[in-house]
Amino acid sequence: MDDVWVEKYRPRVLTDIVGQGDIVDRLKAYVANGNLPHILFAGAPGTGKTTSAIALAKELFGPVWKNNFHELNASDERGIDIVRGKIKDFARTAPFGDAPFKIIFLDEADALTNDAQAALRRTMERYTSTCRFVLSCNYSSKIIEPIQSRCSVFRFRRLTDDAVRGYLGRIAQAEGLTVEPGAMDAIIHFAEGDMRKATNALQVAAASTNKIDQEQIYTATASARPGEIRELLEIAVSGSFGDARKRLDGLLVNYGLSGEDLIRQMHRELVESTIDDSLKVKIADRMGETEFRLVGGASERIQILALLAYMASLGKSVV
């Protein structure tokens, strides 16, 4: 339990990466050829972008991979100085050993400013003979077109339920855990295709016991049961604002949910609920407005109560 399971069970080779079969096959082809272009990994967090970059470097360079692989996080240093300094200094030096080139892995590259990206484009062009760039981002639209056009783009999909279930099952077996089916379903629902979130949730729940049930997962992840959120929506839409307010206070107290987390859970349950589609459209639009206000620093309880009041008035008008 002393190790962080995300790192302890991180796949070491490309073959062990789950849920991204097409991408793994293309990366294996690069390894077989001993060469690769500049690469852009795009996709949601926890889908294997960093793991793929590290596994690619290990298989390309073997035992000396650490000498020829440099990882930077653009969210820590996002200005032009990071490109002119650390990136350029590493890119222009010769690779170690018999390696034909080195790899710079720039995580969260979409956090770079436009000036920094413009400077990075020039660096990518100038030092191609000694260095390849692997960029990782959540939103490829935030990467300037000149960089995208110079990269082979890989789009990582959110992991399927079966992929998450199989991966967590192997961890549970290795750690001697008994995970009830309901608990596994709760982790999968909470993670939403993010393997990092799923693994962390399992480790937190396993900190106190080797037998993990559904209740422990909801407590460990500080998330409400889907049924409770759905009931909140249905009560509000029925026009009973007072009862909806009581349910909201109970959720905030029992689970310690933040306003943004609660809105996200409400949106997910709204989509899957039996509420009339014409109402769903209006409620979803108001949820977006509420989340925007929460991100801007507005009071969580007041904004969510305003959302519930809107839903109650909407439900009464339909009746």
N, C-alpha and C positions, 0 to 999 in steps of 0.2 A: 504493500500500500504506500510505500515511501516514494515510488516512482510516479511520474505523471503518465497516465495510460495513453494519452494522445501521442506521446513520444515513444513510450515503451513498445506500443503495438503499431507504430507507423510502418507501413510497408517499406521494405528495404530495396526491393527490385520491382521493375515495372510489372512483371507478371502478377504480383500480389495486389496491385491496385484494383479496387472493386468499382463496378458501376460505370466505367469509362472505357469499354472495350475497344471502340473505334480509335480513340485517342492513343491508347496503349499500343495498338498495332502499328500506328504511324510512327510513334516514338521508337518502337523496336526496329523499324526499318531504318531510321536514322542511325541507330547504334550499329546495325549490321553494316551500313555503308561507311561508318566511321566519320561521318560529317553531318552537319545540320545547318539550316539557315537561322536567322534571327527568328525568335518565336514569341508569340503573344498568347498567354493563357487568360481566358476571360470566363467568368462565371461566378456563381454565388459562393460565399464562404463555406469551408468545410467539405468541398467536393473533390479535393485531391490535387489542387494546383501546385502547392509547395511540395507535396510528396512526390509528384511527378517530376518536378525540376531536380530534386535531390537524387531520386532514383536514376534519372537520365544521366546525371553527372557521374554517379557511381559506376554505371555500366559502361560509360564511355571511357573513363579515365582509370578505373580500377583502384588499386591501393593509394595512388597519388591524387585521388579526386579532390581532397580538401585543399591541396595546393593550387588547383586549377579551377576552383569554384569559389566565387565570392558572392555572399548574400547581403543585400541591403534592403531596408524597408523605407520606401519613399514617404510614408506618413510621418516618420521621425524627422527626416531632413528632406524637405520638398522643394527647396529653392535651387537656383541655377548654380550656386556654389558647390553643391554636392556633385553635380555633373562635371564641373570644371576641376574639382578636387579629387575625391575618392574614386569616382568612376573612371575618369580619364587616366589617373595614375595607374590603376590596375589594368586597364584595357591596353595601354601602350607597352607593357612589359611582356617579355617572351614567356610562353607557357613552360611549365615545369616538366622535366623528363622528356619523354617521347611524344607527349600530347601535341596534336597539330594546332590546337587553339585552347583558350580558356573560356569559361562561362561566367558571366555576371548575371546573377538572378536578382532582378529588381522587383520586390514584392510591393503590392499596392501602388503600382505605377500611375494609376489614375489620380493619385494625390499630388503628383508633380504639377507645378505651375506651367502655364503655356510656354513661358520663356525657358524653363528648365527642359521641357520636352523638345523645344526647338534646338537647344544645345545638345541634347541627347541624340537627336537625329543626326547631327553632324558628326558626333563621336562614333555612332554606329557605322556610318559610311567610312570614316577615316581608318578605323582600326579593325576592319573585317578580317584582315589576314592573321591577326593574333587573338581575336576575341569574338565570341558570339554572345548575344544578349537574349535572355529569357525574361520577358516582362509578364507580370501577373497583375490582374485587375478584376474588380467586381463589375465595372461598367466600361465596356470597350468604347462607348460613345464619348467618354472623357479623354480618350487617347487621340491625339491629333492625327489626321489622315496621312501625312507623310510618314509617320512611324508605322501605322497600320499597313501601309502599302509595302513596307520593307520587311514585314514579318509574315511568317506562316501562322495563321490564326487558328487556335484550338478553343472551342467553346464547350465548357464543362457543364453538364446537366446536373440538376439536383439528383441525389441518389434515390433509387427506388426503395420502397419498403423492404423488399426481399433482400436487397444488397445490405441495408443497414442491419436487418435481422440476422443475416448470416455472419456479418463481421462481429456484431456484439455477442453472438452465440459463441464464437471462437474465443473471445476475450473472457466470457463467463466461464467457459470450460477450463481455460488456462489458469484462472484465478480461483477455481473451485466454488463458483457461485451457483445458486439455484435461483433462476429468474422466472417468476410466474408469467404465463402468457399475457395476462392483463397488464403486468408491469412492462413487458416488452412492447406491447401496443402503445402504452402511455409514453414511453421513450420515443418511439417512432413518430407519434403524433406531435410531441413537443419539438423534436429536432427538425422536422420539415425538410428532410433530405440533407441535413448538415451533419456529417459524420463526427465532426469535432464536438458539437453540442451533444450528440448522442453518447459519445464516449465519456465526456465529462459528467453527464447526468448519471451514467451507470457507476462511475467511480465514486461520486458523492454519495449515492444511495448505498453503495457497498461499504462505506466507511464504518458503519455501525453494525452491520449484519451480513452474513453470507446468504441469507434467504430474503429475496427482495420481492415485495408485493407492490401492487399499484399505488397504494396510499403513500408508500415511501418515495416513489418516484415523483408524485405531485408535491410532496413536501420538499424533496431535494431540489426540485427545479423551480419552486415557488410559482407554480402555475395552477390555474383552476381546472377542475374537471370539465371536459367539453359539455357534458350535460347541464352543468350549473350555468355556464355561459349561455347555452341555448335557452334555458328556462328564463334567464334574465331578459333576453331579447323578446321572448314570447309574452312575458308579463307586461313589458313596456308597450309592445304593439297592441296588446289587448286594451290599453287605455288606463291601466292601473299604475299611475306614476308613483304613488305612495309605496306600494309593494315593491316596485322596481328599485326605488331608492333604498329600501331596507336590504334588498338582495345585494345591491352594489356595496353598501357599507359592510355587509358580511364578507364579501369577497376581498375588499381592501384590507379588512382586519385579519381575516383568517389566512390569507396567502401573501399579504404584503406586496401585492402587485403594483407595479408602476402604471401610470396612466397609459403610456405608449404600449406596454405589454398587454394591458387589458383591451385596448382598442384593436390591436392585432388579433387577439383571440376572438373578440366579438365579430370582427370582419370575417374571419375564417368560418365561424359558426353560422354567420348570416348567409353565406354562400350555400352552405349545406342544409339550412333550415327549410321548413315547409311554408315560410312566410310568402305571401303572394309576390310574384316577380315585380309587379309595378311598384310595390312598397320597397322591395329590395333595392331597386335602382335609386330611389330617393334617400333611403337610409345610408346606402354605401356612399353616396355623394356627400352627405352630412358627416359621415365618419371620416372621410378624407379631410374635410374642413376642420374637424375636431383635432385630428392628429397634427395638422399643420399648426394649429394654435398651441398645442402641447409642446411641440418642438421649439416654438418661439418663446416658451417659458410661462405660458398661462397656467392658472390653477388647475390641477388635475381633476379634483373632485367637482369643481364648478363646471368645467367643460363637459365632463362625462354626464353629470346630472342634466346639463342643458341638452345633451344628445338624447338622453332617455326621455326628457320632457317633450322633445320634438317627436320622438317615436310614438309617445303616448297620444299626443295631439293628432298625429297622422293616423293612428289606429282608430281614434274616435271619429275622425272625419269620414273614414271609409265605412264604419258601422252606421 
